[in-house]
């Protein structure tokens, strides 16, 4: 089904991408100040997010739940939740222990390429010229910035392991992105997001209970604060914004617009973590911004459509 790139869809997606980009900053700050491990921090993130998604489930039961979900719908929603917010988040948090926040976001943003390829080759969708040009610009920029970062941080003995974890995160998240773009049309934004996140939360909690002890969680003010920030700013708000954006403009366009994420993370990492900004990052950032501007410019033309 063709999707117009509306201005509202563009702005919703852009806002969600920027909120998501704060995740790496909060995670790195939590690692530095609390020495918490990845599984515990991820579990706290979902623990504090859980009330919001339970409320959303109750809300859709009253307003949005007019069309009953079939068993296959429940299966695919749970599968997308496990892929997109359990496995991909786990890989991401592990990787962030060994790579910078800027590099994490750059590697992670291979996922729009995977998502577009899945849509193009498996679902037989078609990229229009503007999308193709935007992809070329954004990924050229990301590539340039990535190799600049690589020269800065390759002395870390677990640098490549951390990079590989982020790469796995990108693969799993790309499947979530494509699945969401298709399921959300039938299921509804709020219901889909809430159920997918609840499925992911169950997976994360099971992982924690198998490998950790609840009694050993250091519920300090600092760790609790980072957990709440991760839950609200970097999880709940952007998850609903991104799902809504996919409903409005489709997953291919969302993939390209969210390329602003690396730019946002690099700037925040410089301001809050003291990570350096190098020439390659500046060049890459400029290309990414240009690609995003093209998508935003396209939103002013109602005739601009995508297949998918």
URFEN-V174987 format. One record per residue. N is the residue number from 1. RES is the residue in one small letter. PSI is psi in radians with two decimals (none if undefined). BURIAL is + if it has 24 or more other ideal C-beta (glycine too) atoms within 12 Angstrom, else -. Layout:
BEGIN
N_RES_PSI_BURIAL + N_RES_PSI_BURIAL
END
This chain:
BEGIN
1_x_2.31_- + 2_x_2.56_- + 3_x_2.24_+ + 4_x_2.57_+ + 5_x_1.71_+ + 6_x_2.72_+ + 7_x_-0.69_- + 8_x_-0.72_- + 9_x_-0.68_+ + 10_x_-0.82_+ + 11_x_-0.68_+ + 12_x_-0.81_+ + 13_x_-0.73_+ + 14_x_-0.76_+ + 15_x_-0.76_+ + 16_x_-0.70_+ + 17_x_-0.69_+ + 18_x_-0.72_+ + 19_x_-0.75_+ + 20_x_-0.57_+ + 21_x_-0.26_+ + 22_x_-0.27_+ + 23_x_-0.87_+ + 24_x_-0.60_+ + 25_x_-0.85_+ + 26_x_-0.69_+ + 27_x_-0.82_+ + 28_x_-0.71_+ + 29_x_-0.70_+ + 30_x_-0.74_+ + 31_x_-0.72_+ + 32_x_-0.69_- + 33_x_-0.38_- + 34_x_-0.27_+ + 35_x_0.45_- + 36_x_2.69_+ + 37_x_2.93_+ + 38_x_-0.77_+ + 39_x_-0.73_+ + 40_x_-0.79_+ + 41_x_-0.73_+ + 42_x_-0.70_+ + 43_x_-0.71_+ + 44_x_-0.67_+ + 45_x_-0.83_+ + 46_x_-0.51_+ + 47_x_-0.79_+ + 48_x_-0.38_+ + 49_x_-0.40_+ + 50_x_-0.80_+ + 51_x_-0.62_- + 52_x_-0.72_+ + 53_x_-0.56_+ + 54_x_-0.70_- + 55_x_-0.69_- + 56_x_-0.69_+ + 57_x_-0.76_+ + 58_x_-0.70_- + 59_x_-0.78_- + 60_x_-0.44_+ + 61_x_-0.44_- + 62_x_-0.57_- + 63_x_-0.79_- + 64_x_-0.20_- + 65_x_0.95_- + 66_x_-0.59_- + 67_x_2.02_- + 68_x_2.47_- + 69_x_2.44_+ + 70_x_2.91_- + 71_x_-0.69_- + 72_x_-0.52_- + 73_x_-0.80_+ + 74_x_-0.73_- + 75_x_-0.84_- + 76_x_-0.60_+ + 77_x_-0.78_+ + 78_x_-0.72_+ + 79_x_-0.75_+ + 80_x_-0.67_+ + 81_x_-0.75_+ + 82_x_-0.75_+ + 83_x_-0.81_+ + 84_x_-0.53_+ + 85_x_-0.05_+ + 86_x_-1.21_+ + 87_x_-0.84_+ + 88_x_-0.68_+ + 89_x_-0.68_+ + 90_x_-0.83_+ + 91_x_-0.72_+ + 92_x_-0.82_+ + 93_x_-0.67_+ + 94_x_-0.81_+ + 95_x_-0.62_+ + 96_x_-0.24_+ + 97_x_-0.32_+ + 98_x_-0.16_+ + 99_x_2.83_+ + 100_x_2.81_+ + 101_x_-0.68_+ + 102_x_-0.78_+ + 103_x_-0.66_+ + 104_x_-0.81_+ + 105_x_-0.61_+ + 106_x_-0.80_+ + 107_x_-0.76_+ + 108_x_-0.55_+ + 109_x_0.37_+ + 110_x_-0.31_+ + 111_x_-0.57_+ + 112_x_-0.59_+ + 113_x_-0.81_+ + 114_x_-0.73_+ + 115_x_-0.76_+ + 116_x_-0.71_+ + 117_x_-0.70_+ + 118_x_-0.81_+ + 119_x_-0.73_+ + 120_x_-0.80_+ + 121_x_-0.55_- + 122_x_-0.78_- + 123_x_0.01_- + 124_x_0.71_- + 125_x_3.00_+ + 126_x_2.33_- + 127_x_2.32_+ + 128_x_3.04_+ + 129_x_-0.67_- + 130_x_-0.73_+ + 131_x_-0.74_+ + 132_x_-0.78_- + 133_x_-0.74_- + 134_x_-0.70_+ + 135_x_-0.79_+ + 136_x_-0.80_+ + 137_x_-0.84_+ + 138_x_-0.69_+ + 139_x_-0.42_+ + 140_x_-0.76_+ + 141_x_-0.76_+ + 142_x_-0.69_+ + 143_x_-0.78_+ + 144_x_-0.81_+ + 145_x_-0.63_+ + 146_x_-0.82_+ + 147_x_-0.51_- + 148_x_-0.75_+ + 149_x_-0.64_+ + 150_x_-0.69_+ + 151_x_-0.39_- + 152_x_-0.59_+ + 153_x_0.33_+ + 154_x_0.09_- + 155_x_-0.25_- + 156_x_2.16_- + 157_x_-0.42_- + 158_x_0.36_- + 159_x_-0.83_+ + 160_x_-0.54_- + 161_x_-0.79_- + 162_x_-0.72_+ + 163_x_-0.71_+ + 164_x_-0.67_- + 165_x_-0.75_+ + 166_x_-0.63_+ + 167_x_-0.74_+ + 168_x_-0.65_+ + 169_x_-0.75_+ + 170_x_-0.70_+ + 171_x_-0.87_+ + 172_x_-0.66_+ + 173_x_-0.53_+ + 174_x_-0.65_+ + 175_x_-0.68_+ + 176_x_-0.76_+ + 177_x_-0.81_+ + 178_x_-0.78_+ + 179_x_-0.71_+ + 180_x_-0.76_+ + 181_x_-0.47_+ + 182_x_-0.70_+ + 183_x_-0.62_+ + 184_x_-0.43_+ + 185_x_-0.65_+ + 186_x_-0.62_- + 187_x_-0.60_+ + 188_x_2.52_+ + 189_x_-0.96_+ + 190_x_-0.79_+ + 191_x_-0.78_+ + 192_x_-0.88_+ + 193_x_-0.78_+ + 194_x_-0.83_+ + 195_x_-0.71_+ + 196_x_-0.73_+ + 197_x_-0.60_+ + 198_x_-0.70_+ + 199_x_-0.75_+ + 200_x_-0.69_+ + 201_x_-0.75_+ + 202_x_-0.80_- + 203_x_-0.74_+ + 204_x_-0.76_+ + 205_x_-0.69_+ + 206_x_-0.77_- + 207_x_-0.80_+ + 208_x_-0.80_+ + 209_x_-0.52_- + 210_x_-0.56_- + 211_x_-0.20_- + 212_x_3.00_- + 213_x_2.27_- + 214_x_-0.63_- + 215_x_-0.36_- + 216_x_0.07_- + 217_x_2.14_- + 218_x_1.55_- + 219_x_1.18_- + 220_x_2.86_- + 221_x_-0.69_- + 222_x_-0.88_- + 223_x_-0.70_+ + 224_x_-0.71_- + 225_x_-0.77_- + 226_x_-0.64_+ + 227_x_-0.75_+ + 228_x_-0.74_+ + 229_x_-0.77_+ + 230_x_-0.68_+ + 231_x_-0.85_+ + 232_x_-0.97_+ + 233_x_-0.71_+ + 234_x_-0.01_+ + 235_x_-1.13_+ + 236_x_-1.00_+ + 237_x_-0.90_+ + 238_x_-0.52_+ + 239_x_-0.72_+ + 240_x_-0.66_+ + 241_x_-0.77_+ + 242_x_-0.71_+ + 243_x_-0.71_+ + 244_x_-0.68_+ + 245_x_-0.71_+ + 246_x_-0.64_+ + 247_x_-0.65_+ + 248_x_-0.70_+ + 249_x_-0.04_+ + 250_x_2.71_+ + 251_x_-0.55_+ + 252_x_-0.80_+ + 253_x_-0.66_+ + 254_x_-0.72_+ + 255_x_-0.72_+ + 256_x_-0.77_+ + 257_x_-0.65_+ + 258_x_0.02_+ + 259_x_-0.19_+ + 260_x_-0.30_+ + 261_x_-0.86_+ + 262_x_-0.66_+ + 263_x_-0.85_+ + 264_x_-0.77_+ + 265_x_-0.74_+ + 266_x_-0.76_+ + 267_x_-0.77_+ + 268_x_-0.68_+ + 269_x_-0.61_+ + 270_x_-0.77_- + 271_x_-0.76_- + 272_x_-0.43_+ + 273_x_-0.17_+ + 274_x_0.32_- + 275_x_2.39_+ + 276_x_2.61_- + 277_x_2.07_+ + 278_x_2.98_+ + 279_x_-0.73_- + 280_x_-0.62_+ + 281_x_-0.71_+ + 282_x_-0.80_- + 283_x_-0.83_- + 284_x_-0.71_+ + 285_x_-0.73_+ + 286_x_-0.73_+ + 287_x_-0.69_+ + 288_x_-0.80_+ + 289_x_-0.72_+ + 290_x_-0.74_+ + 291_x_-0.73_+ + 292_x_-0.68_+ + 293_x_-0.68_+ + 294_x_-0.72_+ + 295_x_-0.72_+ + 296_x_-0.70_+ + 297_x_-0.66_- + 298_x_-0.48_+ + 299_x_-0.30_+ + 300_x_-0.06_- + 301_x_1.83_- + 302_x_-0.39_- + 303_x_-0.20_- + 304_x_2.04_+ + 305_x_2.83_+ + 306_x_2.68_+ + 307_x_2.22_- + 308_x_none_+
END
